[in-house]
Amino acid sequence: MKTLPAIFVLVAATCASGADVVMLANGDRVSGRLVSADAKTVVVRTDYAGELKIDRKAVVEIRAGEAMYVTLAEGAVIVSKVETTERAVRLVQPDGLVKTVEPAEIAAMRNEAAQRAFEREEERWKHPRLSDFWRGSMTFSVANTSGNAKTSTLSTAANAVREAGKNVLALNFSQIYATQSTTEPFGATANRISGSIRADRRANGRLFLYGINAYDYDRFLSLDLRSVFGGGLGYKPWVSRRGSLELSGGGNWNREKFSREEGPLVRNSGEVAAGQELTLQLLSRLKLFERAGFFPNLTNRGEYRFNFDANAAVPVMKWLEWTVGVNDRYLSNPLPGKRKNDIAITMGVRVSFDQTQR
């Protein structure tokens, strides 16, 4: 654990007003309530500017009057008021016991609320719950025309990934719905929903095992439901701050149910699964994502499925991005009269979230 430099932990008696005071190297002073102080940041809550975070390198003295939770370099936590002498810091505890330490022995100081929050965060990292460590995004796209052409399109997508130790859980959902009232017959022109859940277990280094369960519905393919259960091995040959490349291979069991005038058609088949996924950040602002899956049919030789998804995103705010995406679904053996390939191009906004940051 890093310790505070001596100049940073000079703490004087409470000023007459009762407020804590942070003295800066340029001579300025910030008055308020000290929330926390560690080797990087001093946090002060003020009445006039809310919560301020100050670089500890700019701080030369802190005057704290309330009892603080003082964490020593050895890991012990002492609740005490803090006083100074010329060469030491005196920790005056509520029972009157005084502990004198050198300034460099103090790792952090927090008020009660900040200490409770710190302890909860430490517990979250040591014993994560299923609701912890999720990161992902939600994308929304809406388009509408009026006049000679009257159309409406709504598409949404969501993904969430949780990494805890060697276990990774990924959830994905996408949907597109479009209608037109320009020419008869009026009504929907696109209606497709897809979703999946995948669980990975890191085996050794960049090698991992995975299991997947995926579902698809496509009204205009007459696909009532496709259910896929599978698993296999994956490997990440490239991982860096700029992105990653993932390769995977395995097998699936695929059940497809189609609607027909003469009655439903159910097809059960085994298939090979070969996949590839790439994430890449360019020019510090452009984020690229691409994923492809190829599924040769083992039951009906010569038939296959192919999935392709790609998007590019540019940040508007820290949590908001402008994005454009392409989705392609190819089925080599659709029902008679149906096209083999369905492509969707969308543009919209994406909201991101991340629970993995301390």
Residue pairs with C-beta under 8 A, 6 or more apart in sequence:
1 71
1 73
1 75
1 107
2 38
2 39
2 107
3 39
3 73
3 104
3 105
3 106
3 107
4 37
4 38
4 39
4 56
4 103
4 104
4 106
4 107
4 108
5 39
5 103
5 104
6 102
6 103
6 104
7 60
8 37
8 39
8 56
8 59
8 60
8 62
8 103
9 37
9 62
9 89
9 103
9 104
9 106
10 60
10 61
10 62
10 84
10 103
11 61
11 62
11 63
11 64
11 82
11 83
11 84
11 89
12 61
12 62
12 63
12 83
12 84
13 63
13 65
13 83
14 20
14 63
14 64
14 65
15 21
15 31
15 63
15 65
17 31
18 65
19 31
19 32
19 33
19 65
20 31
20 32
20 33
20 34
20 44
20 62
20 63
20 64
20 65
20 66
21 29
21 30
21 31
21 61
21 62
21 63
22 29
22 30
22 31
22 34
22 42
22 44
22 54
22 59
22 61
22 62
22 63
23 29
23 59
23 60
23 61
23 62
23 63
24 30
24 54
24 58
24 59
24 60
25 57
25 58
25 59
25 60
26 58
30 44
30 46
30 52
30 54
31 46
32 44
32 45
32 46
32 47
32 52
33 44
33 45
33 46
33 66
33 111
34 42
34 43
34 44
34 62
34 64
34 66
34 68
34 109
34 111
35 43
35 44
35 45
35 51
35 110
35 111
35 113
35 114
36 42
36 43
36 108
36 109
36 110
36 111
36 114
36 118
37 43
37 56
37 59
37 62
37 108
37 109
37 110
38 56
38 107
38 108
38 109
39 56
39 107
39 108
40 55
40 56
41 53
41 54
41 55
41 56
42 53
42 54
42 56
42 59
42 62
43 51
43 52
43 53
43 54
43 114
44 51
44 52
44 54
45 51
45 52
46 52
62 109
64 81
64 82
64 109
65 81
66 81
66 111
67 79
67 80
67 81
67 94
68 79
68 80
68 81
68 82
68 109
68 110
68 111
69 77
69 78
69 79
69 109
69 110
69 111
69 112
69 114
69 115
70 77
70 78
70 79
70 80
70 82
70 91
70 106
70 108
70 109
71 77
71 106
71 107
71 108
71 109
71 110
72 78
72 101
72 105
72 106
72 107
73 104
73 105
73 106
73 107
74 105
77 115
78 91
78 93
78 99
79 93
79 94
80 91
80 92
80 93
80 94
80 99
81 91
81 92
82 89
82 90
82 91
82 92
82 109
83 89
83 90
83 92
84 90
85 100
87 102
88 100
88 101
88 102
88 103
89 100
89 101
89 102
89 103
89 105
89 106
90 98
90 99
90 100
91 98
91 99
91 100
91 101
92 98
93 99
110 118
121 358
124 132
125 358
128 164
130 162
132 162
132 164
132 355
133 162
133 163
133 164
133 355
133 356
134 160
134 161
134 162
134 353
134 355
135 160
135 161
135 162
135 352
135 353
135 354
135 355
135 356
136 158
136 159
136 160
136 161
136 171
136 352
136 353
137 158
137 159
137 321
137 350
137 351
137 352
137 353
138 156
138 157
138 158
138 350
138 351
139 155
139 156
139 157
139 158
139 311
139 323
139 325
139 346
139 348
139 349
139 350
139 351
140 155
140 156
140 348
140 349
140 350
140 351
141 153
141 154
141 155
141 156
141 346
141 347
141 348
141 349
142 153
142 154
142 348
143 151
143 152
143 153
144 151
144 152
144 153
145 151
145 152
148 182
149 180
149 182
150 180
150 181
150 182
151 178
151 179
151 180
151 181
151 182
151 189
152 178
152 179
152 180
153 176
153 177
153 178
153 190
154 175
154 176
154 177
154 178
155 174
155 175
155 176
155 177
155 344
155 346
155 348
156 173
156 174
156 175
157 172
157 173
157 174
157 175
157 325
158 171
158 172
158 173
158 174
159 170
159 171
159 172
159 173
160 170
160 171
161 168
161 169
161 170
161 171
162 168
162 169
162 170
163 356
166 201
166 202
167 199
167 200
167 201
167 202
168 199
168 200
168 201
168 202
168 208
169 197
169 198
169 199
169 200
170 196
170 197
170 198
170 199
170 200
171 195
171 196
171 197
172 194
172 195
172 196
172 197
172 198
173 194
173 195
174 193
174 194
174 195
174 309
174 327
175 192
175 193
175 194
176 190
176 191
176 192
176 327
176 344
176 346
177 188
177 190
177 191
177 192
178 188
178 189
178 190
178 191
179 186
179 187
179 188
179 189
180 186
180 187
180 189
188 219
189 220
190 220
190 344
191 217
191 218
191 219
191 220
192 216
192 217
192 218
192 219
192 220
192 221
192 329
192 342
192 344
193 216
193 217
193 218
194 214
194 215
194 216
194 217
195 214
195 215
196 212
196 213
196 214
196 215
197 212
197 213
197 214
198 210
198 211
198 212
198 213
199 210
199 211
199 212
200 208
200 209
200 210
200 234
201 208
201 209
201 210
202 208
203 209
206 235
206 236
206 237
206 239
207 233
207 234
207 235
208 233
208 234
208 235
208 236
209 231
209 232
209 233
209 234
210 231
210 232
210 233
210 234
210 248
210 250
211 230
211 231
212 228
212 229
212 230
212 231
212 252
213 227
213 228
213 229
214 226
214 227
214 228
215 225
215 226
215 227
215 228
216 223
216 225
216 226
216 329
217 223
217 224
217 225
217 226
218 329
218 342
220 338
220 342
221 258
221 331
221 334
221 335
221 338
221 342
222 258
222 259
222 260
222 335
222 338
223 256
223 257
223 258
224 257
224 258
224 259
224 264
225 255
225 256
225 257
226 254
226 255
226 256
226 257
227 254
227 255
228 252
228 253
228 254
228 255
229 252
229 253
230 250
230 251
230 252
230 253
230 273
231 250
231 251
232 248
232 249
232 250
232 251
232 273
233 248
233 249
233 250
234 246
234 247
234 248
234 249
234 275
235 246
235 247
235 248
236 244
236 245
236 246
236 247
237 245
237 247
238 244
238 245
239 245
241 281
242 280
242 281
242 282
243 278
243 279
243 280
243 281
243 288
244 278
244 279
245 276
245 277
245 278
246 275
246 276
246 277
246 278
247 275
247 276
248 273
248 274
248 275
248 276
248 277
249 272
249 273
249 274
249 275
250 272
250 273
251 270
251 271
251 272
251 273
251 298
252 270
252 271
252 272
252 273
252 295
253 268
253 269
253 270
253 271
254 267
254 268
254 269
254 270
254 271
254 295
254 297
254 305
255 266
255 267
255 268
256 266
256 267
256 268
256 269
257 264
257 265
257 266
257 267
258 264
258 265
258 266
258 267
258 335
260 335
265 335
268 299
269 297
269 298
269 299
269 300
270 297
270 298
270 299
271 295
271 296
271 297
271 298
271 299
271 304
271 305
272 295
272 296
272 298
273 293
273 294
273 295
274 293
274 294
274 295
275 291
275 292
275 293
275 294
276 291
276 292
276 293
277 290
277 291
277 292
278 288
278 289
278 290
278 291
279 287
279 288
279 289
280 287
280 288
280 289
281 287
281 288
282 288
285 314
285 315
286 312
286 313
286 314
287 312
287 313
287 314
287 315
287 321
288 310
288 311
288 312
289 309
289 310
289 311
289 312
289 313
290 308
290 309
290 310
291 307
291 308
291 309
291 310
292 306
292 307
292 308
292 309
293 305
293 306
293 307
293 308
294 304
294 305
294 306
295 304
295 305
295 306
295 307
296 303
296 304
297 303
297 304
297 305
297 333
300 333
302 332
303 332
303 333
304 332
305 329
305 330
305 331
305 332
306 328
306 329
306 330
307 328
307 329
307 330
308 326
308 327
308 328
309 325
309 326
309 327
309 328
310 325
310 326
311 323
311 324
311 325
311 326
312 323
312 324
312 325
313 321
313 322
313 323
313 350
314 321
314 322
314 323
315 321
315 322
316 322
316 349
319 351
319 352
319 353
320 349
320 350
320 351
320 352
321 349
321 350
321 351
321 352
322 348
322 349
322 350
323 347
323 348
323 349
323 350
324 345
324 346
324 347
325 345
325 346
325 347
326 343
326 344
326 345
327 343
327 344
327 345
327 346
328 341
328 342
328 343
328 344
329 341
329 342
329 343
330 340
330 341
330 342
331 340
332 340
334 340
